[in-house]
Amino acid sequence: MWILPSLGRPNKISELIEDANLPKKITLILQKTDPRLPDYLDLDYPPLWKLHAAPVRNLVEALNWAWENYPEEKQYSFLGDDVKIEGDVNLLESAAASNFITYPTDSIHGHRLCPHFSIGGDLVRAVGYLAYPKLHHNFIDNVWWEIGRELGLLKHLPEVTFHHQHHLTGHTTLDSTYVKGQSTANLDAKTFKAWLYGGKKRQTIQNIQESGCLKT
């Protein structure tokens, strides 16, 4: 499943709807308390989109809400609302299979990180979350990168590119959604380092190995 969280940006969703390279099936996760929620609901969505106004407060909660409410998916894929897609995104889910982490080329990070990803469902279930719950917005991909690097599960698909329409690239302005995400950057950095060096990563790797999901 392709999960698309969004906050305060119905205009971005309107633009994405017109992107011919977008996956046909999208699960759009909105925040129930978003003042722009009525504007989202007024949009004309493709027939295979699912919309949820969920009781979530940030990106991490949105991703985990999707996983918890759709616990048996073959793959879990994250799509930001500030990208333009080049290539066939279906290749990402196909390559993720049940236990790999696939990612496109990113216009900011290249192939050196996976800010957008597709992860095999068995692997997500073995880990127990789609986004490390103690984070808020940042370093979600760093956790999966470390897991994939440790276990040899990372697959970069250079034939697919996500062009990040980010304020850092000059494609848009700094809006309230970016500001909210950046407001927890320092806290999330500390949380990620604690996961990385405090034993949580080691325990996560052990859980995956013991789950048997790597044998499928």
Secondary structure, DSSP 8 states (H G I E B T S, - for coil): -EEEEESS-HHHHHHHHT-TTS-S--EEEEETT-TTHHHHHTS---TT-EEEEES--SHHHHHHHHHHHSTT-SEEEE--TTEEEES-THHHHHHHTTT-EEEEEETTTBTS--SS-EEEHHHHHHHT-SS-TT-SSSSHHHHHHHHHHHHT-EEEEEEEEEEE--GGGTSS---HHHHHHHTTHHHHHHHHHHHHHSSHHHHHHHHHHHHTGGG-
